[in-house]
Amino acid sequence: MSDPSPRKLYLLDSYADGDGARHFTFRIDQPLARDLAAVPGQFFMLSLPEGGEAPFSYVSLPDRNGHFDALIRRVGHLTGALFELPTGTVLGYRGPFGKGWPLFFSSQRILAVAGGCGLASLAALIEAAASQHMPFQLSVVYGARRADAQVLGRQRRRWKLIMPFIETLEETTNRGRRGIPLDYLDELCAGEMPDAVLCSGPEPMLLATAEEWLQRGVPANRIWIAAGCCLPCRSGVCDDCTQGADGPIYRYDRYRLLQAASDVPPFGREGWFG
């Protein structure tokens, strides 16, 4: 495997970005060619000085100076400790790992459906479309349980000025549209079938969205899901399972075959937004 030992990673900045989440800016010390070759949807391993390591998605990809961003939720001991560290702290970094989102090189209609913190996995791809670095037409629908659970607020404000971008909220509010992303597919697509569908978020949302578009006629080999949370080791870098080799981004036909062979666990049913 690449990166058997962590490399130095500097914590440059962070700010609150959604309920229980922070937006971090890091810098890789002496970035390598493989860092600059990272693609949207891949992940990296972050380790703390006192020990512990966990995987996180890139929100922005490493640049030539090694700078990149990540959205991290406070969900356990490691992330809790990370939230308390001051800027300038030296951390450990390994990556990039996994398979990312497909890169579309022709003018196609792409629909991205995200829920909760799942927007982080799609952020670099959305940014590429917003910056016109990718020649495809992207539309986005993003759902969260409540307004304070929405993430990437600064990025979303800019994206909504550039591309079709619908936000939904599951709980009653005066902000946004009431409901879940599936409620607004017809409005967003304006009667046109997307050429590809990308899904990232809680597991029930992924399956529901993928199955909905299958019924509407999108082939399974034109649907992709981010299923990183199904990695048994939570990292995908141990070589002991097909999830680490094939994920965290799965083409849906491939995912269904792996699930039928019990090489990936069934999705849970905790709710659309966790």
C-alpha positions in Angstrom: 0.0 0.0 0.0 1.1 3.6 -0.5 1.9 5.7 2.6 2.7 3.0 5.1 3.7 5.7 7.6 1.9 9.0 8.1 3.5 12.2 6.6 3.3 15.6 8.3 0.1 17.5 8.0 -0.3 21.0 9.4 -3.7 22.3 10.8 -4.0 25.8 9.4 -7.5 26.9 10.2 -11.0 25.7 11.1 -14.5 27.1 11.6 -17.9 25.8 12.6 -19.8 24.6 9.6 -23.1 22.9 10.6 -24.3 21.4 13.8 -21.5 19.4 15.3 -19.2 19.8 12.3 -16.2 21.9 11.5 -14.5 22.9 8.2 -10.7 22.4 8.4 -7.9 23.7 6.2 -4.7 21.5 6.2 -1.4 21.6 4.5 0.6 18.5 3.5 4.3 18.9 4.2 6.2 18.4 0.9 3.2 17.2 -1.2 3.9 14.3 -3.6 2.7 13.8 -7.1 0.0 11.4 -5.9 -1.4 14.1 -3.7 -1.9 16.4 -6.7 -3.5 13.5 -8.6 -6.3 13.1 -6.1 -9.8 13.0 -7.6 -13.2 14.1 -6.1 -14.7 11.4 -3.9 -11.4 9.9 -2.6 -10.4 10.1 1.0 -7.4 10.5 3.3 -6.3 9.1 6.6 -5.8 11.6 9.5 -3.9 10.7 12.6 -3.5 12.7 15.9 -0.3 13.2 17.9 -1.6 11.1 20.8 -2.6 8.3 18.5 -5.7 7.2 16.5 -6.4 7.4 12.8 -9.6 7.9 10.8 -10.7 8.4 7.2 -12.2 11.7 5.9 -13.3 12.9 2.5 -11.6 15.8 0.7 -13.8 18.9 0.4 -11.2 20.5 -1.8 -8.3 18.6 -3.4 -4.7 19.2 -2.5 -3.1 22.0 -4.5 0.6 22.3 -5.5 1.3 23.8 -2.0 -0.4 20.9 -0.3 -3.4 22.9 0.9 -6.8 21.2 1.1 -10.1 21.3 3.1 -12.1 18.7 4.9 -15.5 18.7 6.7 -15.4 16.7 9.9 -18.2 15.8 12.3 -17.6 15.4 16.0 -18.6 11.8 16.5 -16.0 10.2 18.8 -12.8 10.5 20.7 -10.5 11.3 17.8 -12.7 14.0 16.3 -13.4 15.4 19.7 -9.7 15.7 20.3 -9.2 17.2 16.8 -11.7 19.9 17.5 -9.7 21.1 20.5 -6.3 21.4 18.8 -4.9 24.8 18.0 -3.8 26.0 14.6 -0.3 25.0 13.8 -0.6 21.5 15.3 1.3 18.9 13.3 -0.9 15.9 12.5 -0.4 12.7 10.4 -1.6 12.2 6.8 -1.8 9.3 4.5 -3.5 9.2 1.1 -5.2 9.7 -1.2 -7.1 6.4 -1.0 -10.1 4.7 -2.7 -11.9 5.2 -6.0 -13.5 8.6 -6.6 -16.4 9.9 -8.6 -16.3 9.3 -12.4 -14.9 12.2 -14.4 -17.2 13.2 -17.2 -15.4 14.6 -20.3 -18.3 15.3 -22.5 -21.3 17.5 -22.3 -23.7 15.4 -20.2 -26.6 16.2 -17.8 -25.4 15.1 -14.3 -27.6 15.0 -11.2 -26.0 15.0 -7.8 -28.2 14.1 -4.8 -26.7 14.7 -1.3 -27.9 14.4 2.2 -26.4 15.8 5.4 -22.7 15.6 5.6 -22.7 13.5 2.4 -22.3 16.8 0.6 -18.6 16.8 1.5 -17.9 13.9 -0.7 -19.4 15.7 -3.7 -17.9 19.1 -2.9 -14.8 18.9 -5.1 -16.8 17.7 -8.1 -19.4 20.4 -7.6 -16.6 23.0 -7.4 -15.0 21.7 -10.6 -18.4 22.2 -12.4 -18.9 25.6 -10.8 -15.4 26.7 -12.0 -16.2 25.3 -15.5 -13.2 22.9 -15.2 -15.5 20.0 -16.3 -17.6 20.2 -19.4 -20.8 18.7 -18.0 -24.1 20.2 -16.9 -24.5 19.6 -13.1 -27.7 20.0 -11.1 -27.7 19.4 -7.3 -30.4 18.6 -4.7 -29.2 18.7 -1.1 -31.3 17.6 1.9 -30.8 17.9 5.6 -33.0 17.3 8.6 -32.9 20.9 9.9 -31.3 24.2 8.8 -28.7 24.1 11.5 -27.6 20.6 10.2 -26.7 21.9 6.7 -23.0 22.0 5.9 -20.7 23.9 3.6 -22.7 27.1 3.9 -20.1 29.3 2.2 -19.8 27.0 -0.7 -23.5 26.5 -1.1 -24.2 30.2 -1.3 -21.8 30.5 -4.2 -22.9 27.3 -6.0 -26.6 28.4 -6.0 -25.6 31.5 -8.0 -24.0 29.3 -10.7 -26.0 26.1 -11.2 -29.4 24.6 -10.4 -29.2 23.9 -6.7 -32.3 22.9 -4.6 -32.1 22.6 -0.8 -34.7 20.6 1.2 -35.3 20.4 4.9 -37.1 17.5 6.5 -38.4 19.4 9.6 -40.8 22.3 9.5 -39.1 25.6 8.8 -39.5 28.9 7.1 -36.2 28.3 5.3 -35.8 26.0 2.3 -38.2 23.6 0.9 -40.1 21.1 3.1 -39.4 17.4 2.4 -36.6 15.2 1.1 -34.6 15.3 -2.2 -36.8 12.7 -3.9 -39.8 15.2 -3.6 -38.1 17.6 -6.0 -36.5 15.4 -8.7 -39.1 16.4 -11.3 -38.7 20.1 -10.7 -34.9 19.9 -10.8 -34.7 17.8 -13.9 -37.5 19.7 -15.8 -38.6 16.5 -17.5 -35.2 15.6 -18.8 -33.6 12.3 -17.9 -30.1 12.8 -16.4 -27.3 11.0 -18.2 -25.8 10.0 -14.8 -26.8 10.2 -11.1 -24.4 10.6 -8.2 -25.6 10.0 -4.6 -23.9 10.7 -1.3 -25.3 10.7 2.2 -27.0 8.4 4.7 -27.5 4.8 3.5 -31.3 4.9 3.3 -31.1 8.0 1.1 -28.6 6.3 -1.2 -30.7 3.2 -1.9 -34.0 5.1 -2.2 -32.4 7.5 -4.7 -30.7 4.8 -6.7 -33.8 2.7 -6.9 -36.0 5.7 -7.9 -33.8 6.5 -10.9 -33.7 2.8 -11.9 -37.5 2.9 -12.1 -37.3 6.1 -14.1 -35.0 4.4 -16.7 -31.5 5.4 -15.7 -29.3 2.3 -16.1 -27.6 1.0 -13.0 -24.2 1.5 -14.7 -25.0 5.3 -14.8 -25.7 5.6 -11.1 -22.9 6.0 -8.5 -23.2 6.0 -4.7 -20.7 6.9 -2.0 -20.8 4.0 0.5 -17.7 4.7 2.5 -19.6 4.3 5.8 -20.0 0.6 4.9 -16.3 -0.1 5.2 -15.9 -2.6 8.1 -12.5 -1.2 9.0 -13.8 2.4 8.4 -10.6 3.1 6.4 -10.4 1.1 3.2 -6.7 0.8 3.4 -6.2 -2.6 5.1 -6.5 -4.8 1.9 -8.8 -7.2 3.7 -12.0 -6.4 1.9 -13.4 -5.5 -1.5 -14.9 -2.3 -0.1 -11.5 -0.8 0.4 -10.4 -1.8 -3.1 -13.7 -0.9 -4.9 -15.0 2.0 -2.9 -15.8 4.4 -1.4 -17.5 5.3 -4.7 -19.4 2.4 -6.2 -21.1 2.2 -9.6 -24.5 0.9 -8.6 -24.5 -2.2 -10.8 -21.2 -3.2 -9.2 -22.5 -2.5 -5.7 -25.5 -4.7 -6.3 -23.3 -7.6 -7.4 -21.0 -7.2 -4.4 -24.0 -7.0 -2.1 -25.5 -10.1 -3.6 -22.2 -11.9 -2.9 -22.2 -10.5 0.6 -19.0 -8.6 0.0 -20.6 -5.4 1.2 -23.0 -5.2 4.2 -26.7 -4.2 3.7 -27.5 -0.6 4.3 -29.1 0.4 7.6 -32.5 2.1 8.0 -31.9 4.7 10.6 -33.5 7.5 8.6 -32.8 9.8 5.7 -30.4 12.1 7.5 -29.1 10.0 10.3 
